């Protein structure tokens, strides 16, 4: 596996900083939580309970919020529920843990307001980045507006009566990540008409990641990696212990749980079972996704236990999984019709091969084998079936690992598989970023009833 000589050098500290930036805590599915965060911030800027709210979202946000349970909401779902609960009981300083302190009284008040016809109007915003949310809150003759774009806590507009109020925008920190609203809000009144085109992170490659994992100083990222292991294991344990969602994880363990590959799939799926159904336990996210953070961690934890890996090796393996997921997903962008857990499964498979003593060529082959198998699973929104997609992606990664360790794999020219692992990642990323744009639109149209499937 040849290293890209043109790539700039990436230092250990830069990779630790990248992990610190990515590995943040979130309560519930990140899309409804981002809606709740924007609404809580709008309430804070407004200074009182809104008398009326308007929420505009990109198609991908609507798709990912439609069917998941908002945490601490007592079973509510949808954009309206996330926004109103965020405005009533959310703490904007909590960022992606905005709903952690919601009370029964907050839920009751949110239900009252949701029952008022027209209290919260939701609309689709077109020609914006795939991840885009705007909230307009009105009360006592004043208007607060907040917009989030590209990343779940990236505030690009924060105004009261049309005037930027960066001083009221909380520079909330989650881990080491700071929200961005620094006085430039007034210059960002109109979102970009086209999303930023992802084309990979400069300097990041499988070679640089492996150099870091094998020889680098990971100490600066170790606390975040420890938190990922502990929190994501906890929600997985909850998903296995109790009947959350479609119980994909529990089903796997009950039917074929004696096999390590099945246990790895089950533990990852169980975390999603709980999370998609409103479990109030926090998770550490990767690539803006709790499901991806779970997928990176739980299969690696399962194999580390079986292999007798010490804590240092486990943390380095999880760092490998996270960074491969980040690298692979960077070619696609934040939200897409391409299911992101495939990228996370590539990372988990690479880490399993690394822990098993595989060579760099075998680690690369694991990634290629995984992409050549399940690359292109569609994302039709966040919901209970995400757990099943995690199971399928992890199964493909483990098969990819087994094939690679046996010296077997998919060859260049077979479909999207290219001559190198980096070119294969890029080709699959192009399909997810560009090729699946129309797919994304049609999925959304079906979900919101704009397409008559029977007529088709």
C-alpha positions as CSV (number, residue, x, y, z in Angstrom):
1,X,0.0,0.0,0.0
2,X,1.9,3.1,-1.2
3,X,1.8,6.3,0.8
4,X,0.7,9.4,-1.1
5,X,4.0,11.3,-1.2
6,X,2.2,14.6,-2.1
7,X,0.3,14.6,1.2
8,X,1.5,17.1,3.8
9,X,2.8,15.8,7.1
10,X,0.3,15.4,9.8
11,X,1.6,15.6,13.4
12,X,0.5,13.5,16.4
13,X,-0.9,16.6,18.0
14,X,-3.0,17.4,14.9
15,X,-4.4,13.9,14.9
16,X,-5.2,14.2,18.6
17,X,-6.9,17.5,17.9
18,X,-8.9,15.9,15.2
19,X,-10.1,13.2,17.5
20,X,-10.9,15.8,20.2
21,X,-12.9,17.7,17.7
22,X,-14.9,14.6,16.6
23,X,-15.3,12.7,19.8
24,X,-18.0,14.8,21.6
25,X,-20.9,13.7,23.7
26,X,-24.4,13.8,22.4
27,X,-27.7,12.8,24.0
28,X,-29.9,11.0,21.4
29,X,-29.8,11.1,17.6
30,X,-27.7,14.2,16.6
31,X,-30.1,15.6,14.0
32,X,-33.1,16.1,16.4
33,X,-30.7,17.2,19.0
34,X,-29.2,19.8,16.7
35,X,-32.8,21.1,16.0
36,X,-33.4,21.3,19.8
37,X,-30.0,23.1,20.3
38,X,-30.9,25.7,17.6
39,X,-34.3,26.2,19.2
40,X,-32.9,26.5,22.8
41,X,-30.4,29.0,21.5
42,X,-33.2,31.0,19.8
43,X,-35.1,31.0,23.1
44,X,-32.0,32.2,25.0
45,X,-31.5,35.0,22.5
46,X,-35.2,35.9,22.5
47,X,-35.2,36.0,26.3
48,X,-38.6,34.4,26.9
49,X,-40.8,31.5,25.8
50,X,-41.7,31.9,22.1
51,X,-45.2,32.8,21.1
52,X,-44.6,31.3,17.7
53,X,-41.8,29.3,16.0
54,X,-40.8,28.6,12.5
55,X,-38.3,25.9,11.7
56,X,-36.6,25.4,8.3
57,X,-34.5,22.3,7.6
58,X,-32.6,20.7,4.8
59,X,-34.0,17.5,3.4
60,X,-31.5,15.4,5.2
61,X,-32.4,16.9,8.6
62,X,-36.1,16.2,8.0
63,X,-35.2,12.7,6.9
64,X,-33.2,12.0,10.0
65,X,-35.5,13.5,12.5
66,X,-38.8,12.2,11.2
67,X,-38.8,8.7,12.8
68,X,-36.5,8.8,15.8
69,X,-37.6,9.4,19.4
70,X,-36.4,12.7,20.9
71,X,-34.6,11.8,24.2
72,X,-36.3,12.8,27.5
73,X,-39.5,13.6,25.5
74,X,-41.6,10.7,26.8
75,X,-41.9,9.3,23.3
76,X,-42.3,12.3,21.0
77,X,-40.9,12.4,17.5
78,X,-40.3,14.8,14.7
79,X,-38.9,18.2,14.0
80,X,-41.7,20.1,15.8
81,X,-41.3,18.0,19.0
82,X,-37.5,18.5,19.0
83,X,-37.8,22.2,18.4
84,X,-40.5,23.0,20.9
85,X,-39.0,20.8,23.6
86,X,-35.6,22.5,23.0
87,X,-37.2,25.9,23.3
88,X,-39.1,25.0,26.4
89,X,-36.7,22.9,28.4
90,X,-33.4,22.9,26.6
91,X,-30.1,24.3,27.9
92,X,-28.2,25.9,25.0
93,X,-25.0,25.7,26.9
94,X,-25.3,21.9,26.7
95,X,-24.9,21.9,22.9
96,X,-25.5,18.3,21.8
97,X,-26.6,17.4,25.4
98,X,-29.2,20.3,25.3
99,X,-32.1,18.1,26.5
100,X,-30.3,16.5,29.4
101,X,-32.1,18.5,32.1
102,X,-35.6,18.4,30.6
103,X,-38.3,17.8,33.3
104,X,-41.8,16.3,33.2
105,X,-43.2,19.8,33.4
106,X,-41.2,20.8,30.3
107,X,-42.6,17.9,28.4
108,X,-46.1,18.7,29.5
109,X,-45.7,22.3,28.4
110,X,-44.2,21.2,25.1
111,X,-47.2,19.0,24.5
112,X,-49.6,21.8,25.2
113,X,-47.8,24.1,22.6
114,X,-47.6,21.3,20.0
115,X,-51.4,20.9,20.3
116,X,-51.9,24.6,19.3
117,X,-52.5,24.7,15.6
118,X,-49.7,26.5,13.8
119,X,-47.6,27.2,16.9
120,X,-44.5,25.6,15.2
121,X,-44.4,25.7,11.4
122,X,-41.8,23.4,9.7
123,X,-40.6,23.8,6.2
124,X,-38.1,22.3,3.8
125,X,-35.3,24.6,2.8
126,X,-33.7,23.9,-0.5
127,X,-30.4,24.9,-2.1
128,X,-28.6,24.7,1.2
129,X,-26.0,22.3,2.7
130,X,-27.2,18.8,3.5
131,X,-27.0,19.7,7.2
132,X,-28.9,23.0,7.7
133,X,-31.3,24.2,10.3
134,X,-32.9,27.6,10.9
135,X,-35.2,28.6,13.8
136,X,-37.2,31.8,14.0
137,X,-38.8,32.4,17.4
138,X,-41.2,35.3,18.1
139,X,-42.5,36.9,21.3
140,X,-43.5,40.3,22.6
141,X,-42.8,41.9,19.3
142,X,-39.2,40.6,19.1
143,X,-37.7,38.0,16.7
144,X,-34.7,35.7,17.3
145,X,-33.1,33.8,14.5
146,X,-30.6,31.1,14.7
147,X,-29.1,29.0,11.8
148,X,-26.8,26.0,11.9
149,X,-24.9,24.8,8.8
150,X,-22.5,22.0,7.8
151,X,-21.9,20.7,11.4
152,X,-24.4,20.0,14.2
153,X,-23.2,22.9,16.4
154,X,-21.8,25.3,13.8
155,X,-23.9,28.4,14.4
156,X,-23.7,30.7,11.3
157,X,-26.5,33.1,12.3
158,X,-27.6,34.3,15.7
159,X,-29.7,37.5,15.7
160,X,-32.3,39.4,17.7
161,X,-34.5,41.7,15.7
162,X,-32.0,41.4,12.8
163,X,-28.9,42.4,14.8
164,X,-26.1,39.9,15.5
165,X,-25.9,39.1,19.1
166,X,-22.7,37.0,19.4
167,X,-22.4,38.0,23.0
168,X,-25.6,36.0,23.8
169,X,-24.5,33.0,21.7
170,X,-23.0,30.5,24.2
171,X,-19.5,29.6,23.5
172,X,-20.5,26.2,24.8
173,X,-17.9,23.6,25.1
174,X,-18.5,19.9,24.8
175,X,-15.2,18.1,25.5
176,X,-12.8,20.5,23.7
177,X,-15.2,21.7,20.9
178,X,-16.4,25.3,20.8
179,X,-19.4,26.4,19.0
180,X,-18.8,29.0,16.3
181,X,-20.6,32.3,16.6
182,X,-17.9,34.9,16.9
183,X,-19.5,38.2,15.7
184,X,-19.4,37.3,12.0
185,X,-23.1,36.2,12.2
186,X,-24.3,39.4,10.5
187,X,-22.3,38.4,7.4
188,X,-24.0,35.0,7.3
189,X,-27.7,35.9,6.8
190,X,-28.0,33.8,3.7
191,X,-26.7,30.2,3.6
192,X,-24.5,29.1,0.8
193,X,-26.4,27.9,-2.2
194,X,-24.2,24.8,-2.6
195,X,-22.8,22.7,0.2
196,X,-19.0,22.6,0.6
197,X,-17.6,19.9,-1.6
198,X,-15.9,17.3,0.5
199,X,-12.7,15.8,-1.0
200,X,-11.0,14.2,1.9
201,X,-8.9,15.8,4.7
202,X,-5.5,17.0,3.5
203,X,-2.7,14.9,4.8
204,X,-4.9,12.1,6.1
205,X,-4.4,8.6,4.7
206,X,-4.4,5.1,6.0
207,X,-0.6,5.2,6.2
208,X,-0.5,8.4,8.3
209,X,-3.2,6.9,10.5
210,X,-1.3,3.7,11.1
211,X,2.0,5.6,11.7
212,X,0.1,7.5,14.5
213,X,-1.6,4.5,16.0
214,X,1.6,2.4,16.0
215,X,4.2,4.9,17.0
216,X,2.5,8.2,17.9
217,X,1.8,9.9,21.1
218,X,-2.0,9.5,21.7
219,X,-2.0,10.8,25.2
220,X,-3.8,14.1,24.3
221,X,-6.7,12.1,22.8
222,X,-6.8,9.4,25.5
223,X,-9.4,10.9,27.7
224,X,-11.8,11.3,24.8
225,X,-11.1,7.7,23.7
226,X,-11.7,6.5,27.2
227,X,-15.0,8.3,27.3
228,X,-16.0,6.8,24.0
229,X,-15.2,3.3,25.2
230,X,-17.1,3.7,28.5
231,X,-20.2,5.7,27.3
232,X,-20.8,3.7,24.1
233,X,-20.3,0.4,26.0
234,X,-22.9,1.6,28.5
235,X,-25.6,2.3,26.0
236,X,-24.8,-1.0,24.3
237,X,-25.3,-2.8,27.6
238,X,-28.6,-1.0,28.1
239,X,-29.7,-2.0,24.6
240,X,-29.0,-5.6,25.4
241,X,-30.5,-5.6,28.8
242,X,-33.9,-4.0,27.9
243,X,-36.3,-4.1,24.9
244,X,-35.4,-1.0,23.0
245,X,-36.4,-0.4,19.4
246,X,-36.6,-3.4,17.1
247,X,-34.2,-5.3,19.5
248,X,-31.8,-6.2,16.7
249,X,-28.9,-6.7,19.2
250,X,-30.9,-8.9,21.5
251,X,-32.2,-10.9,18.5
252,X,-28.7,-11.6,17.3
253,X,-27.5,-12.7,20.8
254,X,-30.5,-14.9,21.3
255,X,-30.1,-16.7,18.0
256,X,-26.4,-17.0,17.4
257,X,-24.6,-15.2,20.2
258,X,-21.9,-17.8,20.8
259,X,-19.8,-16.5,17.9
260,X,-17.5,-13.5,18.4
261,X,-18.4,-12.0,15.1
262,X,-22.1,-12.1,16.1
263,X,-21.3,-10.7,19.5
264,X,-19.5,-7.8,17.9
265,X,-22.5,-7.1,15.6
266,X,-25.0,-7.5,18.5
267,X,-23.2,-5.1,20.8
268,X,-23.0,-2.5,18.1
269,X,-26.6,-2.9,17.1
270,X,-27.8,-2.8,20.6
271,X,-26.4,0.6,21.2
272,X,-28.3,1.9,18.2
273,X,-31.5,0.0,19.3
274,X,-31.4,2.1,22.5
275,X,-30.3,5.3,21.0
276,X,-32.8,5.5,18.1
277,X,-35.6,4.8,20.6
278,X,-34.9,7.7,22.9
279,X,-32.6,6.2,25.5
280,X,-31.3,9.1,27.6
281,X,-27.8,7.8,28.0
282,X,-25.2,9.9,26.2
283,X,-22.9,8.6,23.4
284,X,-19.6,9.8,22.0
285,X,-20.1,10.6,18.4
286,X,-17.8,10.3,15.4
287,X,-18.4,12.1,12.1
288,X,-21.3,13.8,13.8
289,X,-23.1,10.5,14.4
290,X,-23.7,8.5,17.5
291,X,-24.4,5.4,15.5
292,X,-21.0,5.8,13.8
293,X,-19.3,6.4,17.2
294,X,-20.9,3.2,18.5
295,X,-20.0,1.2,15.3
296,X,-16.4,2.3,15.6
297,X,-16.1,1.3,19.3
298,X,-18.2,-1.8,20.1
299,X,-16.8,-4.3,17.6
300,X,-13.3,-3.2,18.6
301,X,-14.0,-3.6,22.3
302,X,-15.5,-7.1,21.7
303,X,-12.4,-8.3,19.7
304,X,-10.0,-6.6,22.2
305,X,-11.6,-8.6,25.0
306,X,-11.3,-11.8,23.1
307,X,-7.7,-11.1,22.1
308,X,-6.7,-10.1,25.6
309,X,-5.6,-6.6,24.5
310,X,-4.4,-4.3,27.2
311,X,-6.0,-0.8,27.7
312,X,-3.3,1.0,25.7
313,X,-3.8,-1.3,22.7
314,X,-7.6,-1.0,23.0
315,X,-7.4,2.8,22.9
316,X,-5.0,2.8,20.0
317,X,-7.3,0.4,18.1
318,X,-10.4,2.6,18.8
319,X,-8.3,5.6,17.6
320,X,-7.6,3.7,14.4
321,X,-11.2,2.9,13.9
322,X,-12.3,6.5,14.5
323,X,-9.7,8.0,12.2
324,X,-10.4,5.5,9.3
325,X,-14.1,6.4,9.7
326,X,-13.3,10.1,9.6
327,X,-11.0,9.7,6.6
328,X,-13.5,7.6,4.6
329,X,-16.5,9.8,5.5
330,X,-14.6,13.0,4.7
331,X,-15.1,12.2,1.0
332,X,-18.8,12.0,1.4
333,X,-19.8,15.0,3.6
334,X,-21.9,15.3,6.8
335,X,-25.2,13.9,5.5
336,X,-25.9,11.9,2.4
337,X,-28.0,9.0,1.0
338,X,-24.9,6.9,1.7
339,X,-25.2,5.2,5.1
340,X,-22.4,6.5,7.2
341,X,-22.1,3.4,9.4
342,X,-20.4,1.7,6.4
343,X,-17.5,4.2,6.9
344,X,-17.5,3.4,10.6
345,X,-17.5,-0.3,9.9
346,X,-14.4,0.1,7.7
347,X,-12.7,1.7,10.7
348,X,-13.8,-1.1,13.0
349,X,-12.7,-3.8,10.5
350,X,-9.3,-2.1,10.1
351,X,-8.8,-2.0,13.9
352,X,-9.7,-5.6,14.3
353,X,-7.2,-6.6,11.6
354,X,-4.5,-4.4,13.3
355,X,-5.2,-6.0,16.7
356,X,-5.0,-9.4,15.1
357,X,-1.5,-8.7,13.8
358,X,-2.4,-8.0,10.2
359,X,0.0,-6.2,8.0
360,X,-0.6,-2.8,6.5
361,X,-1.6,-4.4,3.2
362,X,-4.1,-6.6,5.1
363,X,-5.5,-3.6,7.0
364,X,-6.0,-1.8,3.7
365,X,-7.5,-4.9,2.1
366,X,-10.1,-5.1,5.0
367,X,-11.2,-1.5,4.1
368,X,-11.4,-2.3,0.4
369,X,-13.3,-5.6,1.0
370,X,-15.8,-3.8,3.2
371,X,-16.5,-1.1,0.7
372,X,-16.6,-3.6,-2.1
373,X,-19.3,-5.4,-0.2
374,X,-21.7,-2.9,1.4
375,X,-20.6,0.4,0.1
376,X,-23.8,2.1,-1.0
377,X,-26.3,1.1,1.7
378,X,-28.8,3.9,1.5
379,X,-29.7,6.1,4.4
380,X,-33.4,6.6,4.5
381,X,-33.4,8.4,7.8
382,X,-32.6,7.7,11.4
383,X,-34.9,5.1,12.9
384,X,-35.0,1.6,14.4
385,X,-33.6,-0.1,11.3
386,X,-30.3,1.8,11.7
387,X,-29.4,-1.0,14.2
388,X,-29.9,-3.6,11.5
389,X,-27.7,-1.6,9.0
390,X,-25.0,-1.4,11.7
391,X,-25.2,-5.2,12.0
392,X,-24.9,-5.7,8.3
393,X,-22.0,-3.2,8.0
394,X,-20.1,-4.8,10.9
395,X,-20.7,-8.3,9.4
396,X,-19.2,-7.1,6.1
397,X,-16.2,-5.6,7.9
398,X,-15.5,-8.8,9.8
399,X,-15.9,-10.8,6.5
400,X,-13.5,-8.3,5.0
401,X,-11.1,-8.9,7.8
402,X,-11.3,-12.7,7.6
403,X,-10.7,-12.5,3.8
404,X,-7.8,-10.1,4.2
405,X,-6.1,-12.3,6.8
406,X,-6.4,-15.2,4.4
407,X,-4.8,-13.2,1.6
408,X,-8.1,-12.8,-0.3
409,X,-9.8,-9.7,-1.5
410,X,-11.6,-7.9,-4.3
411,X,-9.4,-6.7,-7.2
412,X,-9.0,-3.4,-8.9
413,X,-11.5,-2.9,-11.8
414,X,-14.2,-4.9,-10.1
415,X,-16.9,-2.3,-9.7
416,X,-15.7,0.7,-7.7
417,X,-12.6,-1.0,-6.4
418,X,-9.5,0.8,-7.6
419,X,-5.7,0.1,-7.6
420,X,-5.1,1.4,-4.1
421,X,-7.1,1.7,-0.9
422,X,-7.0,5.5,-1.1
423,X,-8.3,5.5,-4.6
424,X,-11.1,3.0,-3.6
425,X,-12.1,5.3,-0.6
426,X,-12.2,8.3,-3.0
427,X,-14.2,6.5,-5.6
428,X,-16.8,5.3,-3.1
429,X,-16.8,8.8,-1.6
430,X,-17.6,10.3,-5.0
431,X,-20.6,8.0,-5.4
432,X,-21.9,9.0,-1.9
433,X,-21.3,12.7,-2.4
434,X,-22.2,13.2,-6.1
435,X,-23.7,10.0,-7.5
436,X,-26.4,9.7,-4.7
437,X,-27.7,13.2,-4.7
438,X,-30.7,12.3,-6.8
439,X,-31.2,9.2,-4.7
440,X,-31.3,11.4,-1.6
441,X,-34.0,13.6,-3.1
442,X,-36.2,10.7,-4.1
443,X,-35.8,9.0,-0.7
444,X,-37.0,12.3,0.9
445,X,-39.9,12.6,-1.5
446,X,-41.1,9.1,-0.7
447,X,-40.8,9.7,3.1
448,X,-42.8,13.0,3.0
449,X,-45.4,11.7,0.6
450,X,-44.4,13.8,-2.5
451,X,-43.9,10.7,-4.6
452,X,-46.7,8.3,-5.4
453,X,-44.8,5.0,-5.2
454,X,-47.8,2.9,-6.4
455,X,-48.0,5.1,-9.5
456,X,-44.3,4.5,-10.2
